[in-house]
Amino acid sequence: MKQFNSGAAVPTLNRNDIHGFVTLTEDTEVQYKCSDVYAPDCDGGIRWDDPTIGIDWGLTDAPVLSAKDKVAPLFAGFESPFVWEGAA
C-alpha cells in the first residue's frame, strides 16, 4: 500500500489477483490503473459475502453494491477467464 501526503492510499495488485475493498465514508473515490486496455470479456467477480471465504468487512449497514457485484457467483462457481500455464 502506498500512502500519499494527501492521505490517499494506493494498493498495488499483481495481474489477475482477486481483490475487493470497502469504503466507510460516502465521499470516497476509487480509481483503477490497469496494465492494458479494459477487456470486459476478461472481467469477473466473486460474491463479496461468500461464506467459504469468510471475510469480515466490518460493515454495520447493508453495503451499496455495483450491478455486477449484486449478481457475482460464489467462489465455488467462479469460472476464471485466465489459464495458468505454470504446471507441467
N, C-alpha and C positions, 0 to 999 in steps of 0.2 A: 504494500500500500504506500503510495507516495502522497505526502502531505504538503500542500502549498501554503504560502504565507497568508493567503486569503481564507484559509480554513478548509478549502476544498481538498478532498481526498480522492485519489485515483487508484483503483485496484488494477493490477496487471494480471492478465489471464493468458494461459497458453491457448493456442489454437485448438478448437474443438472441446474445450473444457465446458462442463455443465456448470452454470453459475446462476445465482439468484441473489436478490437483495431486498431489503425492506427499508423504507424511509419512515421516519417518525414525525415528520412535520409536513404541512401541506405545501410549503413553498420550495420543495426540493426539486432540483433539476438534474436529470440523468442524461448523459451523452455517451455514445459509443464511438470508439475509433477502431475500425476494422482493418484487417490485413489485406483486404481486397474489396471489390465491389460487392455490395449486398446481393446475395443469391437466395431468394425466398425458398427455392426447392431444397436448399441445404439447411434451412431453418427448422428448428424443432423445439420441443419443450417437454417437461415432465411436470406433473401436478405438484404445486407448491406445498401442499399439506399431505403428501404421500406418507402414510403411517409406517411403511417399511424403511423409509429414510429417517423419519423421526426428528426433523429439525424443529427446535423451539424458536420460533420467530419473535417471541416476546410481545405478541400482539394482545391488546386488551379490547379492541373493537374489530369488527369484520373488515377484512382488507379490501382495498379498491384494486381490482384486477383488470388487466387488459382482456380483450375478447379472446385472444389466443390463450392466455393463461387460464381462463374460465373453462376451456374445453381440453386442456392438456391431459394426456393419459397418465396413469400411474407408471412408475419406473419399469415395472414388470412388463408393461405393454408398449414401451417405447421402442420404436424401430429407428435405429440410427441410420442417417444417410451416409455415414462415414465407414470406410473399410480400413481395418487395422492390418497392415502388411508386415508387422514385426515378427510374427510367429512363422517358423519354418517347418 
